[in-house]
Amino acid sequence: MNEKNVLGFKPALEAGFEPRNYSWSPEVVPVGEYTTTLDFMIWSKKHVAADCYLTTGDGTQIRLTAYRNKAEDYMAGDTAVPYLSFGTRLKITVALNGAGNPKWINAVVIPGGEPAAG
């Protein structure tokens, strides 16, 4: 798993992904620990980060951001998200930051949650 799977905005649209269907609003993104599926990722235009588009167990489509750390890795907890495959199932933890916006605290790949190759 050494290849980054983050797309540019235009290639994501060309691949059929629709980022506008996903919300980062605190009214939509649940706080706490829950299971999601990573649908796709796009390099952020506003930050040095990867915007990750996920679907929760109840079908809510959310966007969370993995910011680059000092080691130049894009992390959610101990997980380097750019190397995850689309379709990976994750247990994530979300809290609110000081401004009241969702902050991605942790992500753990669920055992058996990696999509099958091919």
C-alpha positions as CSV (number, residue, x, y, z in Angstrom):
1,M,0.0,0.0,0.0
2,N,2.5,2.7,-1.1
3,E,0.4,4.5,-3.7
4,K,-1.7,7.5,-2.7
5,N,-5.3,7.2,-3.7
6,V,-6.3,10.9,-3.4
7,L,-7.7,12.4,-6.6
8,G,-7.6,15.9,-8.0
9,F,-11.0,17.7,-8.2
10,K,-11.5,17.3,-11.9
11,P,-10.4,13.6,-12.1
12,A,-12.8,12.9,-9.2
13,L,-15.7,14.4,-11.2
14,E,-14.6,12.6,-14.3
15,A,-14.7,9.3,-12.3
16,G,-18.3,10.0,-11.4
17,F,-17.9,11.1,-7.8
18,E,-20.0,14.0,-6.6
19,P,-18.4,15.9,-3.7
20,R,-21.4,18.3,-3.4
21,N,-23.5,15.5,-2.0
22,Y,-21.3,15.3,1.1
23,S,-21.6,17.7,4.1
24,W,-19.0,18.9,6.6
25,S,-21.7,20.9,8.5
26,P,-21.8,20.3,12.3
27,E,-25.5,19.8,12.0
28,V,-25.0,16.8,9.7
29,V,-21.7,15.2,10.7
30,P,-22.3,13.1,13.8
31,V,-20.0,13.6,16.8
32,G,-18.6,10.4,18.5
33,E,-17.4,7.0,17.3
34,Y,-19.1,5.2,14.5
35,T,-18.6,3.1,11.3
36,T,-18.2,4.6,7.9
37,T,-17.1,3.6,4.4
38,L,-14.5,5.7,2.6
39,D,-16.1,6.6,-0.8
40,F,-13.3,8.7,-2.3
41,M,-10.7,11.4,-1.5
42,I,-9.8,14.7,-3.1
43,W,-6.8,17.0,-2.5
44,S,-8.0,20.1,-0.7
45,K,-7.8,23.4,-2.6
46,K,-7.9,25.5,0.6
47,H,-5.5,23.6,3.0
48,V,-2.6,21.2,2.9
49,A,-4.9,18.3,3.4
50,A,-6.9,15.5,1.9
51,D,-10.7,15.9,2.0
52,C,-12.2,12.4,2.6
53,Y,-15.8,11.6,1.6
54,L,-17.4,8.9,3.7
55,T,-20.9,7.3,4.1
56,T,-22.1,6.5,7.6
57,G,-24.0,3.3,8.5
58,D,-27.3,5.1,8.2
59,G,-26.4,6.5,4.7
60,T,-25.4,10.0,5.7
61,Q,-22.7,11.3,3.4
62,I,-20.1,13.4,5.2
63,R,-16.7,15.0,4.5
64,L,-13.8,15.0,6.9
65,T,-10.4,16.5,6.4
66,A,-7.0,14.8,7.1
67,Y,-4.4,17.5,7.5
68,R,-0.8,17.1,6.8
69,N,1.4,16.8,9.9
70,K,5.0,17.7,10.5
71,A,6.2,14.4,9.1
72,E,4.2,15.3,5.9
73,D,1.7,12.5,6.4
74,Y,-2.1,13.0,6.1
75,M,-3.4,11.3,9.2
76,A,-6.6,10.6,11.1
77,G,-5.2,9.3,14.4
78,D,-2.6,6.7,13.5
79,T,-4.0,6.0,10.1
80,A,-2.4,7.5,6.9
81,V,-5.6,8.0,5.0
82,P,-4.2,8.8,1.5
83,Y,-3.1,5.1,1.2
84,L,-6.5,3.7,2.0
85,S,-8.5,2.1,-0.9
86,F,-11.9,3.5,-1.8
87,G,-14.5,1.3,-0.2
88,T,-12.5,0.7,3.0
89,R,-14.7,0.4,6.1
90,L,-13.5,2.5,9.0
91,K,-14.4,3.1,12.6
92,I,-13.9,6.8,13.1
93,T,-14.0,9.3,16.0
94,V,-15.2,12.8,15.4
95,A,-15.3,15.7,17.9
96,L,-16.0,19.4,17.6
97,N,-13.0,21.8,17.4
98,G,-12.9,25.2,19.2
99,A,-14.9,26.8,16.4
100,G,-17.7,24.2,16.7
101,N,-16.8,22.4,13.5
102,P,-16.2,18.6,13.1
103,K,-12.7,17.5,13.7
104,W,-11.5,14.0,12.7
105,I,-9.8,12.6,15.7
106,N,-9.1,8.9,14.7
107,A,-9.7,6.3,12.1
108,V,-9.2,2.6,12.4
109,V,-9.6,0.1,9.5
110,I,-12.2,-2.4,10.5
111,P,-10.8,-6.0,10.3
112,G,-11.8,-7.4,6.9
113,G,-12.9,-3.8,5.9
114,E,-10.5,-3.5,3.0
115,P,-12.2,-3.9,-0.4
116,A,-11.2,-7.0,-2.4
117,A,-8.6,-6.4,-5.1
118,G,-9.6,-6.6,-8.7
